[in-house]
């Protein structure tokens, strides 16, 4: 026995080619009585594609004023990225993140050298 097709029309005006639900004239997408079930399915479908958090958001400082705080954000971001599905966007973000780490390490090294020079100059003054 051939299934009956949906009686609804698509946005283009053509008749919907999907099979009608058992005992109904419309498919799951167009059946007004299936609105609640469609909303539930839509919500579940979206929830399954979400990736859980890899990092603890409470560790992110609200006001970044030091290299250590910037490194904390970079560490958090790395943990988040590692949990994501492999993709071109993820690869680009990881590459950018490596650049952030390199810049933070450079600035941290310059900062520590500057502090050492200032300490020597201060010692000479006294």
The first five atom37 places (N, CA, C, CB, O) and aatype in JSON, in Angstrom:
{
  "aatype": [20, 20, 20, 20, 20, 20, 20, 20, 20, 20, 20, 20, 20, 20, 20, 20, 20, 20, 20, 20, 20, 20, 20, 20, 20, 20, 20, 20, 20, 20, 20, 20, 20, 20, 20, 20, 20, 20, 20, 20, 20, 20, 20, 20, 20, 20, 20, 20, 20, 20, 20, 20, 20, 20, 20, 20, 20, 20, 20, 20, 20, 20, 20, 20, 20, 20, 20, 20, 20, 20, 20, 20, 20, 20, 20, 20, 20, 20, 20, 20, 20, 20, 20, 20, 20, 20, 20, 20, 20, 20, 20, 20, 20, 20, 20, 20, 20, 20, 20, 20, 20, 20, 20, 20, 20, 20, 20, 20, 20, 20, 20, 20, 20, 20, 20, 20, 20, 20, 20, 20, 20, 20, 20, 20, 20, 20],
  "atom_mask": [
    [1, 1, 1, 1, 1],
    [1, 1, 1, 1, 1],
    [1, 1, 1, 1, 1],
    [1, 1, 1, 1, 1],
    [1, 1, 1, 1, 1],
    [1, 1, 1, 1, 1],
    [1, 1, 1, 1, 1],
    [1, 1, 1, 1, 1],
    [1, 1, 1, 1, 1],
    [1, 1, 1, 1, 1],
    [1, 1, 1, 1, 1],
    [1, 1, 1, 1, 1],
    [1, 1, 1, 1, 1],
    [1, 1, 1, 1, 1],
    [1, 1, 1, 1, 1],
    [1, 1, 1, 1, 1],
    [1, 1, 1, 1, 1],
    [1, 1, 1, 1, 1],
    [1, 1, 1, 1, 1],
    [1, 1, 1, 1, 1],
    [1, 1, 1, 1, 1],
    [1, 1, 1, 1, 1],
    [1, 1, 1, 1, 1],
    [1, 1, 1, 1, 1],
    [1, 1, 1, 1, 1],
    [1, 1, 1, 1, 1],
    [1, 1, 1, 1, 1],
    [1, 1, 1, 1, 1],
    [1, 1, 1, 1, 1],
    [1, 1, 1, 1, 1],
    [1, 1, 1, 1, 1],
    [1, 1, 1, 1, 1],
    [1, 1, 1, 1, 1],
    [1, 1, 1, 1, 1],
    [1, 1, 1, 1, 1],
    [1, 1, 1, 1, 1],
    [1, 1, 1, 1, 1],
    [1, 1, 1, 1, 1],
    [1, 1, 1, 1, 1],
    [1, 1, 1, 1, 1],
    [1, 1, 1, 1, 1],
    [1, 1, 1, 1, 1],
    [1, 1, 1, 1, 1],
    [1, 1, 1, 1, 1],
    [1, 1, 1, 1, 1],
    [1, 1, 1, 1, 1],
    [1, 1, 1, 1, 1],
    [1, 1, 1, 1, 1],
    [1, 1, 1, 1, 1],
    [1, 1, 1, 1, 1],
    [1, 1, 1, 1, 1],
    [1, 1, 1, 1, 1],
    [1, 1, 1, 1, 1],
    [1, 1, 1, 1, 1],
    [1, 1, 1, 1, 1],
    [1, 1, 1, 1, 1],
    [1, 1, 1, 1, 1],
    [1, 1, 1, 1, 1],
    [1, 1, 1, 1, 1],
    [1, 1, 1, 1, 1],
    [1, 1, 1, 1, 1],
    [1, 1, 1, 1, 1],
    [1, 1, 1, 1, 1],
    [1, 1, 1, 1, 1],
    [1, 1, 1, 1, 1],
    [1, 1, 1, 1, 1],
    [1, 1, 1, 1, 1],
    [1, 1, 1, 1, 1],
    [1, 1, 1, 1, 1],
    [1, 1, 1, 1, 1],
    [1, 1, 1, 1, 1],
    [1, 1, 1, 1, 1],
    [1, 1, 1, 1, 1],
    [1, 1, 1, 1, 1],
    [1, 1, 1, 1, 1],
    [1, 1, 1, 1, 1],
    [1, 1, 1, 1, 1],
    [1, 1, 1, 1, 1],
    [1, 1, 1, 1, 1],
    [1, 1, 1, 1, 1],
    [1, 1, 1, 1, 1],
    [1, 1, 1, 1, 1],
    [1, 1, 1, 1, 1],
    [1, 1, 1, 1, 1],
    [1, 1, 1, 1, 1],
    [1, 1, 1, 1, 1],
    [1, 1, 1, 1, 1],
    [1, 1, 1, 1, 1],
    [1, 1, 1, 1, 1],
    [1, 1, 1, 1, 1],
    [1, 1, 1, 1, 1],
    [1, 1, 1, 1, 1],
    [1, 1, 1, 1, 1],
    [1, 1, 1, 1, 1],
    [1, 1, 1, 1, 1],
    [1, 1, 1, 1, 1],
    [1, 1, 1, 1, 1],
    [1, 1, 1, 1, 1],
    [1, 1, 1, 1, 1],
    [1, 1, 1, 1, 1],
    [1, 1, 1, 1, 1],
    [1, 1, 1, 1, 1],
    [1, 1, 1, 1, 1],
    [1, 1, 1, 1, 1],
    [1, 1, 1, 1, 1],
    [1, 1, 1, 1, 1],
    [1, 1, 1, 1, 1],
    [1, 1, 1, 1, 1],
    [1, 1, 1, 1, 1],
    [1, 1, 1, 1, 1],
    [1, 1, 1, 1, 1],
    [1, 1, 1, 1, 1],
    [1, 1, 1, 1, 1],
    [1, 1, 1, 1, 1],
    [1, 1, 1, 1, 1],
    [1, 1, 1, 1, 1],
    [1, 1, 1, 1, 1],
    [1, 1, 1, 1, 1],
    [1, 1, 1, 1, 1],
    [1, 1, 1, 1, 1],
    [1, 1, 1, 1, 1],
    [1, 1, 1, 1, 1],
    [1, 1, 1, 1, 1],
    [1, 1, 1, 1, 1],
    [1, 1, 1, 1, 1],
    [1, 1, 1, 1, 1]
  ],
  "atom_positions": [
    [[0.85, -1.18, 0.0], [0.0, 0.0, 0.0], [0.89, 1.24, 0.0], [-0.96, 0.0, 1.23], [1.79, 1.38, 0.83]],
    [[0.62, 2.13, -0.93], [1.41, 3.34, -1.07], [0.98, 4.36, -0.03], [1.28, 3.91, -2.48], [-0.21, 4.57, 0.21]],
    [[1.99, 5.01, 0.6], [1.69, 6.04, 1.6], [1.16, 7.28, 0.92], [2.94, 6.39, 2.43], [1.58, 7.63, -0.18]],
    [[0.23, 7.93, 1.57], [-0.33, 9.18, 1.07], [0.68, 10.3, 1.29], [-1.69, 9.5, 1.77], [1.34, 10.35, 2.33]],
    [[0.82, 11.21, 0.32], [1.74, 12.34, 0.49], [1.03, 13.49, 1.19], [2.3, 12.8, -0.87], [-0.2, 13.57, 1.21]],
    [[1.82, 14.35, 1.74], [1.33, 15.52, 2.49], [0.53, 16.43, 1.56], [2.51, 16.3, 3.12], [0.87, 16.58, 0.39]],
    [[-0.53, 17.03, 2.08], [-1.39, 17.91, 1.28], [-0.95, 19.37, 1.35], [-2.82, 17.79, 1.75], [-1.55, 20.22, 0.69]],
    [[0.07, 19.67, 2.12], [0.53, 21.06, 2.27], [1.33, 21.51, 1.05], [1.39, 21.21, 3.53], [1.82, 20.69, 0.27]],
    [[1.43, 22.81, 0.91], [2.23, 23.39, -0.17], [3.49, 23.99, 0.45], [1.42, 24.47, -0.98], [3.46, 24.52, 1.56]],
    [[4.59, 23.88, -0.28], [5.86, 24.44, 0.18], [5.89, 25.95, -0.08], [7.07, 23.75, -0.52], [4.95, 26.49, -0.67]],
    [[6.94, 26.62, 0.35], [7.07, 28.06, 0.14], [7.08, 28.41, -1.34], [8.34, 28.59, 0.81], [6.64, 29.49, -1.73]],
    [[7.59, 27.5, -2.16], [7.64, 27.75, -3.62], [6.3, 27.52, -4.29], [8.69, 26.86, -4.27], [6.14, 27.83, -5.47]],
    [[5.33, 26.99, -3.55], [4.01, 26.72, -4.11], [3.81, 25.29, -4.56], [3.76, 27.64, -5.25], [2.69, 24.9, -4.9]],
    [[4.88, 24.51, -4.58], [4.76, 23.11, -4.98], [4.18, 22.29, -3.83], [6.15, 22.54, -5.41], [4.25, 22.7, -2.67]],
    [[3.61, 21.16, -4.16], [3.06, 20.29, -3.13], [4.19, 19.59, -2.38], [2.09, 19.25, -3.74], [5.17, 19.17, -3.0]],
    [[4.06, 19.46, -1.08], [5.06, 18.78, -0.25], [5.15, 17.32, -0.67], [4.72, 18.89, 1.26], [4.13, 16.65, -0.85]],
    [[6.37, 16.81, -0.82], [6.57, 15.44, -1.29], [6.75, 14.43, -0.15], [7.78, 15.38, -2.2], [6.92, 13.24, -0.39]],
    [[6.71, 14.91, 1.08], [6.89, 13.99, 2.2], [5.63, 13.16, 2.44], [7.26, 14.77, 3.47], [4.53, 13.55, 2.08]],
    [[5.83, 12.01, 3.07], [4.7, 11.13, 3.38], [3.89, 11.73, 4.53], [5.18, 9.7, 3.74], [4.44, 12.29, 5.48]],
    [[2.6, 11.61, 4.42], [1.72, 12.09, 5.49], [1.87, 11.19, 6.7], [0.24, 12.15, 5.02], [2.21, 10.01, 6.58]],
    [[1.61, 11.75, 7.87], [1.65, 10.97, 9.1], [0.49, 9.96, 9.06], [1.57, 11.89, 10.37], [-0.53, 10.22, 8.42]],
    [[0.65, 8.85, 9.74], [-0.39, 7.83, 9.77], [-1.68, 8.43, 10.32], [0.06, 6.62, 10.62], [-1.7, 8.99, 11.42]],
    [[-2.74, 8.32, 9.57], [-4.05, 8.82, 10.0], [-4.21, 10.32, 9.85], [-4.3, 8.45, 11.41], [-5.17, 10.89, 10.38]],
    [[-3.28, 10.99, 9.15], [-3.36, 12.44, 8.98], [-3.15, 12.79, 7.5], [-2.31, 13.16, 9.87], [-2.68, 11.98, 6.71]],
    [[-3.52, 14.02, 7.17], [-3.37, 14.48, 5.79], [-2.04, 15.19, 5.57], [-4.51, 15.4, 5.42], [-1.67, 15.5, 4.44]],
    [[-1.32, 15.45, 6.66], [-0.08, 16.23, 6.57], [1.11, 15.46, 7.14], [-0.24, 17.56, 7.32], [0.96, 14.55, 7.96]],
    [[2.29, 15.84, 6.67], [3.53, 15.24, 7.2], [3.84, 15.86, 8.57], [4.74, 15.47, 6.21], [3.13, 16.76, 9.02]],
    [[4.88, 15.37, 9.2], [5.27, 15.85, 10.53], [5.56, 17.35, 10.5], [6.5, 15.09, 11.03], [5.22, 18.07, 11.44]],
    [[6.18, 17.83, 9.43], [6.56, 19.24, 9.33], [5.35, 20.16, 9.2], [7.47, 19.45, 8.15], [5.36, 21.26, 9.75]],
    [[4.32, 19.73, 8.5], [3.18, 20.59, 8.21], [1.95, 20.33, 9.08], [2.8, 20.45, 6.79], [1.01, 21.13, 9.05]],
    [[1.92, 19.25, 9.83], [0.76, 18.89, 10.62], [0.6, 19.85, 11.8], [0.87, 17.44, 11.13], [1.46, 19.89, 12.67]],
    [[-0.49, 20.63, 11.84], [-0.67, 21.59, 12.95], [-0.81, 20.9, 14.31], [-1.91, 22.44, 12.69], [-0.49, 21.49, 15.34]],
    [[-1.28, 19.65, 14.31], [-1.44, 18.92, 15.57], [-0.08, 18.44, 16.11], [-2.38, 17.73, 15.38], [0.0, 18.03, 17.27]],
    [[0.96, 18.47, 15.29], [2.29, 18.0, 15.72], [3.21, 19.14, 16.14], [2.95, 17.21, 14.6], [4.41, 18.94, 16.3]],
    [[2.65, 20.35, 16.33], [3.47, 21.52, 16.66], [4.29, 21.32, 17.94], [2.59, 22.76, 16.8], [5.47, 21.65, 17.98]],
    [[3.65, 20.78, 18.98], [4.37, 20.57, 20.24], [5.48, 19.54, 20.07], [3.39, 20.12, 21.35], [6.59, 19.72, 20.58]],
    [[5.2, 18.47, 19.37], [6.2, 17.43, 19.13], [7.34, 17.98, 18.27], [5.56, 16.21, 18.45], [8.5, 17.64, 18.49]],
    [[7.02, 18.84, 17.28], [8.05, 19.46, 16.44], [8.96, 20.35, 17.27], [7.41, 20.27, 15.3], [10.18, 20.32, 17.12]],
    [[8.36, 21.15, 18.16], [9.15, 22.05, 19.02], [10.08, 21.24, 19.92], [8.22, 22.94, 19.87], [11.23, 21.61, 20.11]],
    [[9.57, 20.15, 20.47], [10.38, 19.29, 21.34], [11.53, 18.66, 20.55], [9.51, 18.19, 21.99], [12.66, 18.62, 21.03]],
    [[11.24, 18.16, 19.36], [12.27, 17.54, 18.51], [13.32, 18.56, 18.1], [11.63, 16.91, 17.26], [14.51, 18.26, 18.07]],
    [[12.86, 19.78, 17.8], [13.78, 20.85, 17.41], [14.73, 21.18, 18.56], [13.0, 22.1, 16.98], [15.93, 21.36, 18.36]],
    [[14.18, 21.26, 19.75], [14.99, 21.58, 20.93], [16.01, 20.46, 21.21], [14.08, 21.8, 22.17], [17.17, 20.75, 21.49]],
    [[15.58, 19.22, 21.14], [16.48, 18.09, 21.37], [17.57, 18.01, 20.31], [15.7, 16.79, 21.41], [18.73, 17.71, 20.61]],
    [[17.19, 18.28, 19.07], [18.17, 18.25, 17.99], [19.26, 19.28, 18.19], [17.48, 18.48, 16.65], [20.43, 18.99, 17.97]],
    [[18.9, 20.48, 18.6], [19.88, 21.53, 18.86], [20.74, 21.22, 20.08], [19.17, 22.85, 19.06], [21.92, 21.56, 20.1]],
    [[20.14, 20.59, 21.08], [20.89, 20.28, 22.3], [21.96, 19.24, 22.05], [19.95, 19.8, 23.41], [23.02, 19.26, 22.67]],
    [[21.7, 18.33, 21.15], [22.66, 17.25, 20.87], [23.89, 17.75, 20.12], [22.01, 16.15, 20.08], [24.93, 17.09, 20.15]],
    [[23.77, 18.89, 19.45], [24.92, 19.4, 18.7], [25.82, 20.28, 19.54], [24.43, 20.18, 17.5], [26.91, 20.64, 19.11]],
    [[25.38, 20.63, 20.73], [26.2, 21.49, 21.59], [27.33, 20.7, 22.22], [25.33, 22.13, 22.68], [27.18, 19.53, 22.58]],
    [[28.46, 21.37, 22.36], [29.63, 20.77, 22.98], [29.72, 21.31, 24.41], [30.94, 21.08, 22.16], [29.54, 22.5, 24.64]],
    [[30.0, 20.44, 25.34], [30.14, 20.86, 26.72], [31.37, 21.74, 26.91], [30.22, 19.65, 27.64], [32.27, 21.77, 26.07]],
    [[31.39, 22.43, 28.01], [32.53, 23.31, 28.32], [33.71, 22.48, 28.79], [32.14, 24.36, 29.39], [33.55, 21.54, 29.58]],
    [[34.89, 22.83, 28.31], [36.12, 22.17, 28.73], [36.78, 22.9, 29.88], [37.08, 22.05, 27.57], [37.55, 22.31, 30.64]],
    [[36.5, 24.18, 30.0], [37.13, 25.0, 31.03], [36.13, 25.48, 32.06], [37.82, 26.2, 30.4], [34.92, 25.35, 31.88]],
    [[36.66, 26.03, 33.14], [35.84, 26.56, 34.22], [35.76, 28.07, 34.05], [36.43, 26.18, 35.62], [36.74, 28.78, 34.31]],
    [[34.6, 28.57, 33.63], [34.42, 29.99, 33.38], [34.6, 30.88, 34.59], [33.08, 30.22, 32.83], [34.87, 32.07, 34.44]],
    [[34.48, 30.32, 35.79], [34.65, 31.13, 37.0], [36.1, 31.55, 37.22], [34.14, 30.37, 38.22], [36.38, 32.43, 38.04]],
    [[37.03, 30.92, 36.49], [38.45, 31.27, 36.65], [38.85, 32.49, 35.82], [39.32, 30.1, 36.28], [39.95, 33.02, 35.99]],
    [[37.98, 32.93, 34.93], [38.31, 34.07, 34.07], [38.21, 35.36, 34.87], [37.37, 34.13, 32.84], [37.18, 35.65, 35.47]],
    [[39.29, 36.14, 34.88], [39.25, 37.41, 35.61], [38.36, 38.42, 34.91], [40.68, 37.98, 35.77], [38.28, 38.44, 33.68]],
    [[37.68, 39.24, 35.67], [36.79, 40.24, 35.1], [37.54, 41.42, 34.52], [35.83, 40.73, 36.14], [37.08, 42.03, 33.56]],
    [[38.68, 41.75, 35.09], [39.47, 42.9, 34.66], [40.9, 42.42, 34.42], [39.42, 44.06, 35.71], [41.59, 42.06, 35.38]],
    [[41.35, 42.41, 33.19], [42.67, 41.89, 32.86], [43.69, 43.02, 32.94], [42.68, 41.24, 31.44], [43.65, 43.97, 32.16]],
    [[44.61, 42.9, 33.91], [45.63, 43.94, 34.08], [47.04, 43.37, 34.12], [45.36, 44.71, 35.35], [48.01, 44.12, 34.16]],
    [[47.16, 42.04, 34.11], [48.49, 41.43, 34.17], [48.62, 40.35, 33.11], [48.75, 40.84, 35.57], [47.64, 39.85, 32.56]],
    [[49.87, 40.01, 32.83], [50.14, 38.92, 31.87], [49.58, 37.61, 32.42], [51.67, 38.79, 31.6], [49.05, 36.8, 31.66]],
    [[49.69, 37.39, 33.72], [49.17, 36.16, 34.32], [47.67, 36.04, 34.1], [49.48, 36.12, 35.83], [47.17, 34.94, 33.83]],
    [[46.93, 37.14, 34.22], [45.49, 37.11, 33.98], [45.18, 36.84, 32.51], [44.84, 38.44, 34.43], [44.25, 36.11, 32.19]],
    [[45.97, 37.43, 31.61], [45.8, 37.16, 30.18], [46.07, 35.69, 29.88], [46.72, 38.07, 29.34], [45.37, 35.08, 29.08]],
    [[47.09, 35.13, 30.51], [47.41, 33.72, 30.31], [46.27, 32.83, 30.82], [48.73, 33.36, 31.03], [45.99, 31.78, 30.24]],
    [[45.62, 33.23, 31.9], [44.48, 32.48, 32.43], [43.37, 32.4, 31.38], [43.95, 33.14, 33.72], [42.75, 31.35, 31.2]],
    [[43.11, 33.52, 30.7], [42.09, 33.53, 29.65], [42.52, 32.67, 28.47], [41.8, 34.97, 29.18], [41.71, 31.95, 27.9]],
    [[43.79, 32.75, 28.1], [44.29, 31.91, 27.0], [44.18, 30.43, 27.36], [45.76, 32.27, 26.69], [43.79, 29.61, 26.52]],
    [[44.51, 30.08, 28.6], [44.4, 28.68, 29.05], [42.95, 28.2, 28.98], [44.94, 28.52, 30.48], [42.67, 27.1, 28.52]],
    [[42.03, 29.05, 29.45], [40.61, 28.71, 29.41], [40.16, 28.49, 27.96], [39.77, 29.81, 30.08], [39.47, 27.52, 27.66]],
    [[40.55, 29.4, 27.09], [40.16, 29.32, 25.68], [40.7, 28.05, 25.04], [40.64, 30.55, 24.92], [40.01, 27.41, 24.25]],
    [[41.93, 27.69, 25.36], [42.52, 26.47, 24.82], [41.71, 25.26, 25.25], [43.98, 26.33, 25.27], [41.42, 24.39, 24.43]],
    [[41.34, 25.18, 26.53], [40.54, 24.04, 27.01], [39.19, 23.98, 26.29], [40.33, 24.13, 28.53], [38.71, 22.9, 25.98]],
    [[38.59, 25.14, 26.04], [37.31, 25.18, 25.32], [37.48, 24.7, 23.89], [36.73, 26.59, 25.34], [36.67, 23.92, 23.39]],
    [[38.52, 25.17, 23.22], [38.74, 24.8, 21.81], [39.04, 23.32, 21.65], [39.88, 25.62, 21.23], [38.62, 22.7, 20.68]],
    [[39.77, 22.75, 22.6], [40.13, 21.34, 22.49], [38.92, 20.43, 22.59], [41.13, 20.97, 23.57], [38.96, 19.3, 22.1]],
    [[37.84, 20.89, 23.2], [36.61, 20.1, 23.33], [35.77, 20.14, 22.06], [35.79, 20.61, 24.51], [34.91, 19.28, 21.86]],
    [[36.02, 21.13, 21.2], [35.21, 21.29, 19.99], [35.54, 20.23, 18.94], [35.41, 22.68, 19.41], [36.62, 19.63, 18.95]],
    [[34.58, 20.02, 18.04], [34.8, 19.11, 16.93], [35.85, 19.72, 16.0], [33.47, 18.82, 16.15], [35.91, 20.94, 15.82]],
    [[36.68, 18.87, 15.43], [37.74, 19.35, 14.55], [37.13, 19.99, 13.3], [38.67, 18.18, 14.16], [36.28, 19.41, 12.64]],
    [[37.58, 21.22, 13.0], [37.08, 21.93, 11.82], [38.11, 22.98, 11.42], [35.69, 22.59, 12.11], [39.08, 23.23, 12.14]],
    [[37.88, 23.59, 10.28], [38.76, 24.66, 9.82], [38.7, 25.84, 10.79], [38.37, 25.12, 8.38], [39.73, 26.44, 11.1]],
    [[37.5, 26.19, 11.26], [37.35, 27.29, 12.2], [38.11, 27.02, 13.49], [35.87, 27.54, 12.51], [38.76, 27.92, 14.03]],
    [[38.04, 25.78, 13.98], [38.76, 25.42, 15.2], [40.26, 25.52, 14.97], [38.38, 24.0, 15.65], [40.98, 26.02, 15.83]],
    [[40.73, 25.05, 13.82], [42.16, 25.12, 13.51], [42.62, 26.57, 13.46], [42.46, 24.42, 12.18], [43.69, 26.9, 13.98]],
    [[41.84, 27.43, 12.84], [42.19, 28.85, 12.77], [42.23, 29.48, 14.16], [41.2, 29.61, 11.88], [43.12, 30.27, 14.47]],
    [[41.27, 29.13, 14.97], [41.24, 29.66, 16.34], [42.44, 29.18, 17.14], [39.93, 29.25, 17.04], [43.03, 29.94, 17.91]],
    [[42.81, 27.91, 16.96], [43.99, 27.39, 17.67], [45.27, 28.09, 17.21], [44.12, 25.87, 17.44], [46.14, 28.39, 18.03]],
    [[45.37, 28.35, 15.92], [46.55, 29.07, 15.41], [46.6, 30.48, 15.99], [46.53, 29.12, 13.87], [47.66, 30.95, 16.4]],
    [[45.46, 31.15, 16.01], [45.41, 32.49, 16.6], [45.74, 32.45, 18.09], [44.01, 33.11, 16.39], [46.41, 33.34, 18.61]],
    [[45.28, 31.41, 18.76], [45.56, 31.26, 20.19], [47.05, 31.08, 20.45], [44.77, 30.08, 20.76], [47.58, 31.62, 21.41]],
    [[47.72, 30.31, 19.6], [49.17, 30.14, 19.73], [49.85, 31.51, 19.61], [49.72, 29.15, 18.64], [50.79, 31.8, 20.35]],
    [[49.38, 32.33, 18.68], [49.92, 33.68, 18.54], [49.72, 34.49, 19.81], [49.27, 34.4, 17.37], [50.6, 35.26, 20.21]],
    [[48.57, 34.32, 20.44], [48.31, 35.01, 21.71], [49.26, 34.55, 22.81], [46.87, 34.76, 22.15], [49.76, 35.36, 23.58]],
    [[49.52, 33.24, 22.86], [50.47, 32.71, 23.84], [51.87, 33.28, 23.59], [50.5, 31.17, 23.79], [52.54, 33.71, 24.53]],
    [[52.3, 33.28, 22.33], [53.63, 33.78, 21.99], [53.76, 35.25, 22.39], [53.9, 33.61, 20.48], [54.76, 35.64, 22.99]],
    [[52.75, 36.05, 22.07], [52.78, 37.46, 22.43], [52.81, 37.65, 23.95], [51.58, 38.18, 21.85], [53.55, 38.51, 24.45]],
    [[52.03, 36.87, 24.67], [52.0, 36.99, 26.13], [53.34, 36.6, 26.74], [50.88, 36.11, 26.72], [53.81, 37.25, 27.68]],
    [[53.97, 35.55, 26.21], [55.28, 35.13, 26.72], [56.32, 36.21, 26.43], [55.71, 33.78, 26.09], [57.14, 36.52, 27.29]],
    [[56.29, 36.79, 25.23], [57.23, 37.85, 24.87], [57.09, 39.03, 25.82], [57.02, 38.31, 23.42], [58.08, 39.52, 26.37]],
    [[55.87, 39.49, 26.0], [55.62, 40.63, 26.88], [56.02, 40.3, 28.31], [54.15, 41.05, 26.83], [56.58, 41.14, 29.02]],
    [[55.74, 39.07, 28.74], [56.12, 38.66, 30.09], [57.63, 38.66, 30.28], [55.57, 37.27, 30.39], [58.13, 39.08, 31.33]],
    [[58.36, 38.2, 29.27], [59.82, 38.21, 29.35], [60.36, 39.64, 29.38], [60.44, 37.45, 28.18], [61.25, 39.96, 30.16]],
    [[59.82, 40.49, 28.53], [60.25, 41.9, 28.51], [59.93, 42.56, 29.84], [59.57, 42.67, 27.36], [60.74, 43.33, 30.36]],
    [[58.77, 42.27, 30.37], [58.37, 42.85, 31.66], [59.33, 42.42, 32.78], [56.93, 42.43, 32.01], [59.73, 43.25, 33.6]],
    [[59.69, 41.15, 32.81], [60.59, 40.68, 33.87], [61.99, 41.26, 33.7], [60.66, 39.15, 33.89], [62.65, 41.59, 34.69]],
    [[62.46, 41.4, 32.45], [63.77, 42.02, 32.21], [63.75, 43.48, 32.61], [64.17, 41.88, 30.72], [64.71, 43.97, 33.21]],
    [[62.68, 44.18, 32.3], [62.55, 45.58, 32.67], [62.56, 45.75, 34.18], [61.28, 46.18, 32.08], [63.2, 46.67, 34.7]],
    [[61.87, 44.89, 34.88], [61.87, 44.94, 36.35], [63.27, 44.71, 36.91], [60.9, 43.9, 36.92], [63.68, 45.36, 37.87]],
    [[64.02, 43.78, 36.29], [65.39, 43.51, 36.74], [66.28, 44.73, 36.49], [65.96, 42.27, 36.02], [67.09, 45.08, 37.35]],
    [[66.15, 45.36, 35.34], [66.94, 46.56, 35.04], [66.59, 47.68, 36.0], [66.72, 47.01, 33.58], [67.48, 48.37, 36.5]],
    [[65.32, 47.87, 36.26], [64.9, 48.92, 37.2], [65.45, 48.65, 38.6], [63.37, 49.01, 37.25], [65.84, 49.59, 39.3]],
    [[65.48, 47.39, 39.0], [66.02, 47.05, 40.33], [67.51, 47.37, 40.4], [65.78, 45.54, 40.64], [67.97, 47.89, 41.41]],
    [[68.26, 47.08, 39.34], [69.69, 47.39, 39.3], [69.91, 48.9, 39.34], [70.35, 46.8, 38.04], [70.77, 49.38, 40.08]],
    [[69.15, 49.64, 38.57], [69.28, 51.11, 38.55], [68.91, 51.72, 39.9], [68.4, 51.7, 37.46], [69.54, 52.68, 40.34]],
    [[67.91, 51.17, 40.53], [67.52, 51.66, 41.85], [68.61, 51.38, 42.88], [66.19, 51.03, 42.3], [68.88, 52.2, 43.76]],
    [[69.23, 50.2, 42.76], [70.34, 49.85, 43.68], [71.51, 50.78, 43.49], [70.79, 48.39, 43.47], [72.18, 51.13, 44.47]],
    [[71.79, 51.2, 42.28], [72.92, 52.11, 41.99], [72.66, 53.49, 42.6], [73.14, 52.24, 40.47], [73.6, 54.15, 43.06]],
    [[71.41, 53.92, 42.6], [71.07, 55.24, 43.14], [71.32, 55.33, 44.64], [69.62, 55.57, 42.84], [71.65, 56.4, 45.15]],
    [[71.16, 54.24, 45.33], [71.31, 54.26, 46.79], [72.69, 53.95, 47.27], [70.38, 53.31, 47.39], [72.93, 53.94, 48.48]]
  ]
}
